[in-house]
Amino acid sequence: MPGAAEHTVLIVDDDPVVTTALHAQVNRVPGFRVVGIAHTGQVALAAAQRFAPRLVLLDLHLPDLPGLEVAHRLRRPDQPPTDVIVISSRKESAAVRAAMQRGALYYLVKPTRAAILEQTLQRYAATVEQLGSDGRFVEQQEIDRIFRSLHLDSAPRAKSIAAATERAVLDALAAVEDDLSAHELAEAVGISRATARRYLEHLAERGQVEARLRYGPTGRPQHRYWVR
């Protein structure tokens, strides 16, 4: 069986202390390998052309070019296709919005803890794997799930919430065209009704599922859930 695709990374930051730390952190994440480090925008563009990294970790403050300008130039047709995650000390909403407009997939605020960076890279790798490169068509529910996996999995989980069960609950909801009750979901996933209700309420609080009341044949209201 072929191994998983390697995610090559270019780190762009003017601070050597930061690049050294990021280099070590990235290389500790399975499936990721740093192929270049750049301390200026021009060097970053040249390195991207030379190494064709799959992912660029980009600071917004560079000595020669604004980081947003670098992000913009990375999207030019003469540059190899790459994804960008911004890592910056800037917290203004305007900076975050501008990064999104330049195509950044995510925005991390310095100082970034190693665990947060690792989690972000793992979510990125999972998203790339889900999308693939075979030109297949995807339905809206799958697209929604892909975007959630990239942007929402960083929300803290309750200690009693297991990631594998949470994923199974979301997959079961996404697999049906209509909504499900806690009882129906419990049967689909193979968990107790109480556990199903606990996961559904947790996911509803995080905004990942919607809930509504529906009155059954007996006139009793029943909570129904579906993936947003």
C-alpha positions as CSV (number, residue, x, y, z in Angstrom):
1,M,0.0,0.0,0.0
2,P,1.6,3.4,-1.0
3,G,2.4,5.7,1.8
4,A,0.6,9.0,2.5
5,A,1.6,12.0,0.5
6,E,4.3,14.2,2.0
7,H,3.4,17.8,2.8
8,T,6.3,20.0,2.0
9,V,6.5,23.3,3.9
10,L,8.1,26.7,3.4
11,I,8.5,28.9,6.5
12,V,8.6,32.6,5.9
13,D,9.4,34.9,8.9
14,D,12.0,37.5,9.5
15,D,12.9,36.3,13.0
16,P,15.5,33.5,13.0
17,V,14.3,32.4,16.4
18,V,10.8,31.9,15.2
19,T,11.9,30.1,12.0
20,T,14.1,27.7,14.0
21,A,11.2,26.9,16.4
22,L,8.8,26.4,13.6
23,H,11.2,24.2,11.7
24,A,11.5,21.9,14.6
25,Q,7.8,21.9,15.4
26,V,6.7,21.2,11.8
27,N,9.2,18.4,11.3
28,R,7.9,16.7,14.4
29,V,4.4,16.4,12.8
30,P,4.2,13.1,10.8
31,G,3.8,13.6,7.1
32,F,5.3,17.1,7.1
33,R,8.8,18.2,6.1
34,V,10.3,21.7,5.9
35,V,11.9,22.3,2.5
36,G,12.9,25.9,2.9
37,I,13.2,28.9,5.2
38,A,12.9,32.5,4.0
39,H,13.5,35.7,6.0
40,T,12.3,38.1,3.3
41,G,9.4,38.3,0.8
42,Q,11.7,38.1,-2.2
43,V,13.5,35.1,-0.9
44,A,10.2,33.5,-0.1
45,L,8.9,33.9,-3.7
46,A,12.2,32.5,-5.1
47,A,12.1,29.6,-2.7
48,A,8.4,28.8,-3.6
49,Q,9.4,28.8,-7.2
50,R,12.4,26.5,-6.5
51,F,10.9,24.0,-4.0
52,A,7.2,24.2,-5.0
53,P,6.0,23.6,-1.4
54,R,2.6,22.3,-0.7
55,L,2.1,24.7,2.2
56,V,3.6,28.1,3.2
57,L,3.6,29.3,6.8
58,L,3.7,33.1,6.3
59,D,4.4,36.0,8.6
60,L,2.7,39.3,7.7
61,H,5.7,41.5,8.8
62,L,8.7,41.1,6.5
63,P,11.5,43.6,5.9
64,D,11.1,44.1,2.1
65,L,7.5,43.2,1.2
66,P,4.2,43.0,3.2
67,G,3.3,39.4,3.9
68,L,-0.1,40.0,2.2
69,E,1.7,41.0,-1.0
70,V,3.7,37.8,-0.8
71,A,0.5,35.8,-0.4
72,H,-0.9,37.6,-3.4
73,R,2.1,36.9,-5.6
74,L,2.2,33.3,-4.5
75,R,-1.2,32.9,-6.3
76,R,0.1,34.2,-9.7
77,P,0.0,31.7,-12.6
78,D,3.8,31.7,-12.8
79,Q,4.1,30.4,-9.3
80,P,3.6,26.7,-8.4
81,P,0.3,26.1,-6.7
82,T,0.6,26.3,-2.9
83,D,-1.6,26.8,0.2
84,V,-0.9,29.5,2.8
85,I,-1.4,29.6,6.5
86,V,-0.6,32.9,8.2
87,I,1.2,33.0,11.5
88,S,1.3,36.6,12.7
89,S,1.3,38.7,15.9
90,R,-1.3,41.0,14.3
91,K,-4.7,40.6,15.9
92,E,-6.7,43.3,14.1
93,S,-9.8,42.0,12.4
94,A,-8.7,44.0,9.3
95,A,-5.5,41.9,9.1
96,V,-7.4,38.7,9.4
97,R,-9.9,39.7,6.8
98,A,-7.1,40.8,4.4
99,A,-5.3,37.5,4.8
100,M,-8.5,35.6,4.0
101,Q,-9.0,37.8,0.9
102,R,-5.5,36.9,-0.2
103,G,-6.4,33.2,0.0
104,A,-5.0,32.2,3.4
105,L,-6.6,29.0,4.6
106,Y,-6.1,29.7,8.3
107,Y,-4.7,32.4,10.6
108,L,-2.6,31.6,13.7
109,V,-1.7,34.3,16.3
110,K,1.9,34.4,17.7
111,P,3.2,33.1,19.9
112,T,1.7,29.8,18.6
113,R,1.9,26.8,20.9
114,A,3.3,23.7,19.3
115,A,0.2,21.7,20.1
116,I,-2.0,24.3,18.2
117,L,0.3,24.2,15.2
118,E,0.4,20.5,15.2
119,Q,-3.4,20.3,15.4
120,T,-3.7,22.8,12.5
121,L,-1.3,20.9,10.3
122,Q,-3.1,17.6,11.0
123,R,-6.5,19.2,10.1
124,Y,-4.9,20.6,6.9
125,A,-3.5,17.2,5.9
126,A,-6.9,15.6,6.6
127,T,-8.6,18.3,4.4
128,V,-6.2,17.8,1.5
129,E,-6.7,14.0,1.7
130,Q,-10.5,14.4,1.6
131,L,-10.3,16.6,-1.4
132,G,-7.8,14.5,-3.3
133,S,-6.7,15.4,-6.8
134,D,-8.7,13.0,-9.0
135,G,-11.2,15.5,-10.3
136,R,-14.2,13.7,-8.7
137,F,-17.4,15.5,-7.9
138,V,-18.4,16.2,-4.3
139,E,-21.8,16.9,-2.9
140,Q,-22.6,19.9,-0.7
141,Q,-22.7,17.9,2.5
142,E,-19.2,16.6,1.9
143,I,-18.0,20.1,1.1
144,D,-19.5,21.3,4.4
145,R,-17.8,18.5,6.3
146,I,-14.5,19.3,4.7
147,F,-14.7,23.0,5.7
148,R,-15.7,22.0,9.2
149,S,-12.8,19.7,9.5
150,L,-10.4,22.5,8.6
151,H,-11.9,25.3,10.6
152,L,-14.0,24.0,13.5
153,D,-12.1,21.1,15.0
154,S,-10.0,23.5,17.0
155,A,-12.9,24.2,19.3
156,P,-12.4,22.6,22.7
157,R,-14.1,19.3,23.4
158,A,-15.6,18.3,26.7
159,K,-13.6,15.7,28.5
160,S,-16.3,13.2,28.0
161,I,-16.3,13.7,24.2
162,A,-14.2,11.3,22.2
163,A,-13.0,12.5,18.8
164,A,-13.7,9.1,17.1
165,T,-17.3,9.0,18.4
166,E,-17.9,12.6,17.4
167,R,-16.7,11.9,13.9
168,A,-19.0,8.8,13.7
169,V,-22.0,10.9,14.8
170,L,-21.3,13.6,12.2
171,D,-20.7,11.0,9.5
172,A,-24.0,9.2,10.4
173,L,-25.9,12.5,10.2
174,A,-24.3,13.5,6.9
175,A,-25.1,10.1,5.4
176,V,-28.9,10.7,5.5
177,E,-30.9,13.2,3.5
178,D,-33.2,14.0,6.4
179,D,-32.8,14.6,10.1
180,L,-32.4,12.0,12.8
181,S,-33.6,11.6,16.4
182,A,-31.2,10.7,19.2
183,H,-32.7,7.2,19.1
184,E,-32.2,6.7,15.4
185,L,-28.7,8.0,15.6
186,A,-27.9,5.7,18.5
187,E,-28.9,2.7,16.4
188,A,-27.0,4.0,13.3
189,V,-23.7,4.5,15.3
190,G,-24.1,1.7,17.8
191,I,-24.1,3.8,21.0
192,S,-26.6,4.3,23.7
193,R,-29.5,6.8,23.3
194,A,-28.1,8.9,26.2
195,T,-24.6,9.0,24.6
196,A,-26.1,10.0,21.3
197,R,-28.1,12.8,22.9
198,R,-25.0,14.0,24.8
199,Y,-23.0,14.2,21.5
200,L,-25.8,15.8,19.6
201,E,-26.2,18.5,22.3
202,H,-22.4,19.1,22.3
203,L,-22.3,19.4,18.5
204,A,-25.3,21.7,18.6
205,E,-23.6,24.0,21.1
206,R,-20.6,24.2,18.7
207,G,-22.9,25.0,15.8
208,Q,-22.0,21.9,13.8
209,V,-25.5,20.5,13.8
210,E,-29.0,22.0,13.9
211,A,-31.9,20.9,16.1
212,R,-35.6,21.3,15.8
213,L,-38.8,20.0,17.4
214,R,-41.1,17.8,15.4
215,Y,-44.3,16.4,16.7
216,G,-44.9,12.7,16.1
217,P,-48.1,10.7,15.6
218,T,-48.7,10.6,19.4
219,G,-48.4,14.4,19.6
220,R,-45.3,14.2,21.7
221,P,-42.5,16.6,20.5
222,Q,-39.2,15.0,19.4
223,H,-35.9,16.7,18.9
224,R,-34.5,16.1,15.4
225,Y,-30.9,16.8,14.3
226,W,-29.1,17.4,11.0
227,V,-25.7,18.6,9.8
228,R,-25.5,22.3,9.0
